[in-house]
Amino acid sequence: MKRLFHRWVLSRRWVTFLVLGLAFLIFGACTLNLGMLFLANARFLSEQGWQAVMDGALLQLVELAVSGYLGMAAYVVLKTCEHRLSHWLGDGGHEEHGA
């Protein structure tokens, strides 16, 4: 997967820039109010118990956790693309390719 990401994304600056923007949007969408929703869900589960589980609060808690991990993955992609583009800009646009 790492090789595919390098070959398809990081080897082309314009694709890196597009993926950076997409990762930024996914990260933002996944983390927007995530902490507040997670706390509200946990409070609902603790206060209402089994009734909250029957109303879908446990499923929602799992969905919030998945959303958090998706946001974290998007953040890693965002930082990787940012590093690649920052390195390119910092070097004045000169590429270092050994192969």
Buried (B, 14 or more C-beta within 10 A) or exposed (E): EEEEBEEEBBEEBEEBBEBBEBBBEBBEEBBEEBEEBBEBBBEBBEEEEEEBEEEEBBEBBEEBEEBBEBBEBBBEBBEBBBEBBEEBEEEEEEEEEEE
